[in-house]
Structures are given as C-alpha cells and as structure tokens.
Amino acid sequence: EAIAAGVPAPVVIRDGLSAGMRQVGEMWNRMEVYMPEVMGSVDAYYAGLDLMKKQVTGDQQISYVGTIVMGTIWGDIHSVGKDVAGPVFEGAEFKVIDLGLDVSPERYIEAIKEYKPDIVGLGTYMSETFLHVKDTVDAFVKAGVRDQVYIVCGGPAVDSEVAKKMGADEAYDDAWVAVAGMKELIAKRD
C-alpha cells in the first residue's frame, strides 16, 4: 500500500517498519509478547525491508545513527539472538552488516577495514564462546583496529564487567536495551 501510495521508501522504513520493531521491543519488555511473536515480527520486518530497499532511489537517503558489523564469535553457531538483534538495531536506525555465524577475528578485522563501523557486535550465546572475546579483542589490538571501534558483546552468556575485563566496551543480553547503550557510546565519540 505504501509503494502504491508513493510514500518514499526511507519514510516507510523509518516510520513504518522500524517503528513496528520498536513497538515489539516495548511489548517484549512489558512481557506482552514472547519469542515466537518476536521471531514472526523479525520475519515480517525483513520481508518489508527487502521490498522497500528495492524502492530506494538515488535521491533518497536512509540516514543511520551508526554502523554495526556483527556476527556470532568463532566457535558459536547459534543464530537466534543475532537474527533478532539485527532487525532491532536496524529498527533503531543503525546500518547493520551481518557477518553470520562462527566469525573469526580475521573476518571481523577485514570487515572493520572494509566498512569502517562504529561498533563491532560479538554474539556470544554460550559461556564457552564468551571466553573468546579476549582473543578477538587481542587480535584487533594486534591488527591496529581496536581503537577504531566500540566492541559490544551480546547474548544470554554475557556479563558486562567480565566483557570489559576482556577488553570489550560493553555487553548486553537484551537487544532493545543494547540500542540505548550503543547510541550512548556513539554520542561519546561525536
């Protein structure tokens, strides 16, 4: 209907799809919806986003708060948290580059050099893989890219204080809470 009505794609993405994901987040935090409803919302968001991205013309701009490169850290093949977090972040007007599952430090480093993100998201959904944060941060330092990005860990196994001791900037177990924290990090840089 929005396409037929001639509503500009960035407006539909920002005021329609993204607003819907924010509403799902509010409902999640009030425990009015559960994971099956969230996953259904994620699927609907991506379907709408795919349609609307095809409608973006050269003179239309999608403005972003910042860019996030994210994936699940090496050794971890769980995708549910990442698959929910991506559209939540996009809904909050972040540009998201999803590197997928079992992402090596080297692949993150390549992505930092290629995309110049503000934030690198390390999905760590198991306690064992959360311990890989230190090795990944150390690889960033060795490659000379650590100071170019904020490192944010996500997933049910994360702990903010432990993540900071391993060299990350922050950790969240809730994507909607992470949005506010990541916006604060970016605001510090500006």
C-alpha positions as a Markdown table, in Angstrom:
| # | Residue | x | y | z |
|---|---|---|---|---|
| 1 | Glu | 0.0 | 0.0 | 0.0 |
| 2 | Ala | 2.8 | 2.4 | 0.8 |
| 3 | Ile | 4.5 | 1.7 | -2.5 |
| 4 | Ala | 1.2 | 2.2 | -4.4 |
| 5 | Ala | 0.6 | 5.5 | -2.5 |
| 6 | Gly | 4.1 | 6.7 | -3.4 |
| 7 | Val | 5.4 | 7.0 | 0.2 |
| 8 | Pro | 9.2 | 7.4 | 0.0 |
| 9 | Ala | 11.0 | 4.2 | 1.0 |
| 10 | Pro | 13.1 | 5.8 | 3.8 |
| 11 | Val | 9.9 | 7.1 | 5.4 |
| 12 | Val | 8.3 | 3.6 | 5.2 |
| 13 | Ile | 11.4 | 2.1 | 6.7 |
| 14 | Arg | 11.8 | 4.7 | 9.5 |
| 15 | Asp | 8.1 | 5.4 | 10.3 |
| 16 | Gly | 6.6 | 2.0 | 9.5 |
| 17 | Leu | 8.9 | -1.0 | 9.7 |
| 18 | Ser | 11.3 | 0.4 | 12.3 |
| 19 | Ala | 8.6 | 1.9 | 14.4 |
| 20 | Gly | 7.0 | -1.5 | 14.4 |
| 21 | Met | 10.1 | -3.2 | 15.7 |
| 22 | Arg | 10.4 | -0.6 | 18.4 |
| 23 | Gln | 6.9 | -1.4 | 19.4 |
| 24 | Val | 7.7 | -5.1 | 19.5 |
| 25 | Gly | 10.6 | -4.2 | 21.8 |
| 26 | Glu | 8.4 | -2.3 | 24.2 |
| 27 | Met | 5.9 | -5.2 | 24.2 |
| 28 | Trp | 8.8 | -7.6 | 24.9 |
| 29 | Asn | 10.0 | -5.5 | 27.8 |
| 30 | Arg | 6.4 | -5.5 | 29.2 |
| 31 | Met | 6.2 | -9.3 | 28.7 |
| 32 | Glu | 3.2 | -8.9 | 26.4 |
| 33 | Val | 4.9 | -10.9 | 23.6 |
| 34 | Tyr | 7.1 | -14.0 | 23.6 |
| 35 | Met | 9.9 | -15.3 | 21.4 |
| 36 | Pro | 7.6 | -16.8 | 18.8 |
| 37 | Glu | 5.9 | -13.4 | 18.3 |
| 38 | Val | 9.3 | -11.7 | 18.2 |
| 39 | Met | 10.5 | -14.1 | 15.5 |
| 40 | Gly | 7.4 | -13.6 | 13.5 |
| 41 | Ser | 7.9 | -9.8 | 13.7 |
| 42 | Val | 11.5 | -10.3 | 12.6 |
| 43 | Asp | 10.4 | -12.2 | 9.6 |
| 44 | Ala | 7.8 | -9.6 | 8.7 |
| 45 | Tyr | 10.3 | -6.8 | 9.2 |
| 46 | Tyr | 12.8 | -8.5 | 6.8 |
| 47 | Ala | 10.1 | -9.1 | 4.2 |
| 48 | Gly | 9.0 | -5.5 | 4.3 |
| 49 | Leu | 12.6 | -4.2 | 4.3 |
| 50 | Asp | 13.5 | -6.3 | 1.3 |
| 51 | Leu | 10.6 | -4.8 | -0.6 |
| 52 | Met | 11.4 | -1.2 | 0.5 |
| 53 | Lys | 15.1 | -1.4 | -0.2 |
| 54 | Lys | 14.3 | -2.1 | -3.8 |
| 55 | Gln | 12.3 | 1.2 | -3.8 |
| 56 | Val | 15.1 | 3.4 | -2.6 |
| 57 | Thr | 16.2 | 5.7 | -5.4 |
| 58 | Gly | 19.5 | 7.6 | -5.8 |
| 59 | Asp | 18.0 | 10.9 | -4.5 |
| 60 | Gln | 16.6 | 9.2 | -1.4 |
| 61 | Gln | 18.8 | 8.8 | 1.6 |
| 62 | Ile | 18.5 | 6.5 | 4.5 |
| 63 | Ser | 20.1 | 8.2 | 7.5 |
| 64 | Tyr | 21.8 | 6.0 | 10.1 |
| 65 | Val | 22.7 | 6.6 | 13.7 |
| 66 | Gly | 25.8 | 4.5 | 13.2 |
| 67 | Thr | 27.1 | 1.3 | 11.5 |
| 68 | Ile | 27.4 | -2.1 | 13.3 |
| 69 | Val | 29.3 | -5.1 | 12.0 |
| 70 | Met | 28.1 | -8.1 | 13.8 |
| 71 | Gly | 28.2 | -11.9 | 13.9 |
| 72 | Thr | 28.5 | -14.8 | 16.3 |
| 73 | Ile | 32.0 | -15.2 | 17.6 |
| 74 | Trp | 34.2 | -18.1 | 16.5 |
| 75 | Gly | 33.1 | -21.4 | 17.8 |
| 76 | Asp | 29.5 | -20.4 | 18.1 |
| 77 | Ile | 26.9 | -21.4 | 15.6 |
| 78 | His | 23.7 | -20.1 | 17.3 |
| 79 | Ser | 21.8 | -17.6 | 15.3 |
| 80 | Val | 18.5 | -16.8 | 17.1 |
| 81 | Gly | 19.9 | -13.9 | 19.2 |
| 82 | Lys | 21.7 | -12.4 | 16.2 |
| 83 | Asp | 18.7 | -12.9 | 14.0 |
| 84 | Val | 16.6 | -10.9 | 16.5 |
| 85 | Ala | 19.2 | -8.3 | 17.3 |
| 86 | Gly | 19.9 | -7.3 | 13.6 |
| 87 | Pro | 16.4 | -6.1 | 12.8 |
| 88 | Val | 16.1 | -4.5 | 16.3 |
| 89 | Phe | 19.3 | -2.5 | 15.5 |
| 90 | Glu | 18.1 | -1.7 | 12.0 |
| 91 | Gly | 14.7 | -0.6 | 13.5 |
| 92 | Ala | 16.7 | 1.8 | 15.7 |
| 93 | Glu | 18.3 | 3.3 | 12.6 |
| 94 | Phe | 21.6 | 1.5 | 12.7 |
| 95 | Lys | 23.2 | 0.2 | 9.5 |
| 96 | Val | 23.8 | -3.5 | 10.1 |
| 97 | Ile | 26.4 | -5.7 | 8.4 |
| 98 | Asp | 25.8 | -9.3 | 9.4 |
| 99 | Leu | 28.9 | -11.5 | 9.1 |
| 100 | Gly | 27.0 | -14.6 | 10.0 |
| 101 | Leu | 28.0 | -17.4 | 12.3 |
| 102 | Asp | 31.3 | -18.7 | 13.7 |
| 103 | Val | 33.1 | -15.5 | 12.7 |
| 104 | Ser | 36.9 | -15.5 | 13.1 |
| 105 | Pro | 38.8 | -12.5 | 14.4 |
| 106 | Glu | 40.4 | -12.2 | 11.0 |
| 107 | Arg | 37.0 | -11.8 | 9.3 |
| 108 | Tyr | 35.9 | -9.1 | 11.8 |
| 109 | Ile | 39.2 | -7.3 | 11.1 |
| 110 | Glu | 38.6 | -7.4 | 7.3 |
| 111 | Ala | 35.1 | -6.1 | 7.9 |
| 112 | Ile | 36.3 | -3.2 | 10.1 |
| 113 | Lys | 38.7 | -2.2 | 7.4 |
| 114 | Glu | 36.1 | -2.5 | 4.7 |
| 115 | Tyr | 33.0 | -1.0 | 6.3 |
| 116 | Lys | 34.6 | 1.4 | 8.9 |
| 117 | Pro | 31.8 | 0.6 | 11.5 |
| 118 | Asp | 31.3 | 2.5 | 14.7 |
| 119 | Ile | 30.5 | -0.8 | 16.6 |
| 120 | Val | 31.5 | -4.4 | 16.3 |
| 121 | Gly | 29.0 | -6.8 | 17.8 |
| 122 | Leu | 30.3 | -10.1 | 19.1 |
| 123 | Gly | 27.4 | -12.6 | 19.6 |
| 124 | Thr | 28.4 | -14.9 | 22.4 |
| 125 | Tyr | 25.5 | -17.3 | 23.1 |
| 126 | Met | 27.4 | -19.9 | 25.1 |
| 127 | Ser | 29.6 | -19.4 | 28.2 |
| 128 | Glu | 32.5 | -21.2 | 26.4 |
| 129 | Thr | 32.4 | -18.8 | 23.4 |
| 130 | Phe | 32.1 | -15.8 | 25.6 |
| 131 | Leu | 35.6 | -16.5 | 26.7 |
| 132 | His | 36.7 | -16.0 | 23.1 |
| 133 | Val | 36.1 | -12.2 | 23.4 |
| 134 | Lys | 39.6 | -11.7 | 24.9 |
| 135 | Asp | 41.3 | -13.5 | 22.0 |
| 136 | Thr | 39.2 | -11.5 | 19.5 |
| 137 | Val | 40.0 | -8.2 | 21.2 |
| 138 | Asp | 43.7 | -9.1 | 21.3 |
| 139 | Ala | 43.6 | -9.8 | 17.5 |
| 140 | Phe | 42.0 | -6.4 | 17.0 |
| 141 | Val | 44.8 | -4.7 | 19.0 |
| 142 | Lys | 47.5 | -6.7 | 17.1 |
| 143 | Ala | 45.9 | -5.6 | 13.8 |
| 144 | Gly | 45.8 | -2.0 | 14.9 |
| 145 | Val | 42.0 | -1.6 | 14.6 |
| 146 | Arg | 40.9 | -1.8 | 18.2 |
| 147 | Asp | 40.8 | 2.0 | 18.7 |
| 148 | Gln | 38.6 | 2.4 | 15.6 |
| 149 | Val | 35.5 | 0.7 | 17.0 |
| 150 | Tyr | 33.5 | 0.1 | 20.1 |
| 151 | Ile | 33.2 | -3.6 | 20.9 |
| 152 | Val | 29.8 | -4.8 | 22.2 |
| 153 | Cys | 29.1 | -8.3 | 23.3 |
| 154 | Gly | 25.6 | -9.8 | 23.1 |
| 155 | Gly | 23.8 | -12.9 | 24.2 |
| 156 | Pro | 22.5 | -14.7 | 27.2 |
| 157 | Ala | 26.0 | -15.7 | 28.3 |
| 158 | Val | 27.4 | -12.2 | 28.5 |
| 159 | Asp | 28.4 | -10.3 | 31.6 |
| 160 | Ser | 29.2 | -6.6 | 31.3 |
| 161 | Glu | 32.0 | -6.5 | 33.9 |
| 162 | Val | 33.7 | -9.6 | 32.6 |
| 163 | Ala | 33.4 | -8.3 | 29.0 |
| 164 | Lys | 35.1 | -5.1 | 30.0 |
| 165 | Lys | 37.9 | -7.0 | 31.7 |
| 166 | Met | 38.4 | -8.9 | 28.4 |
| 167 | Gly | 38.7 | -5.6 | 26.5 |
| 168 | Ala | 35.2 | -5.0 | 25.2 |
| 169 | Asp | 33.4 | -1.8 | 25.8 |
| 170 | Glu | 30.0 | -3.2 | 26.9 |
| 171 | Ala | 27.8 | -6.3 | 26.9 |
| 172 | Tyr | 24.0 | -6.7 | 26.8 |
| 173 | Asp | 21.7 | -9.7 | 27.0 |
| 174 | Asp | 18.7 | -7.7 | 25.5 |
| 175 | Ala | 18.9 | -6.2 | 22.1 |
| 176 | Trp | 16.4 | -3.4 | 22.9 |
| 177 | Val | 18.5 | -2.3 | 25.9 |
| 178 | Ala | 21.6 | -2.5 | 23.8 |
| 179 | Val | 20.2 | 0.1 | 21.4 |
| 180 | Ala | 20.3 | 2.8 | 24.0 |
| 181 | Gly | 23.7 | 1.8 | 25.2 |
| 182 | Met | 25.2 | 1.8 | 21.7 |
| 183 | Lys | 23.7 | 5.2 | 20.9 |
| 184 | Glu | 25.4 | 6.5 | 24.1 |
| 185 | Leu | 28.7 | 5.0 | 23.0 |
| 186 | Ile | 28.5 | 6.7 | 19.6 |
| 187 | Ala | 27.5 | 10.0 | 21.2 |
| 188 | Lys | 30.7 | 9.9 | 23.3 |
| 189 | Arg | 32.7 | 9.8 | 20.1 |
| 190 | Asp | 30.9 | 12.8 | 18.5 |
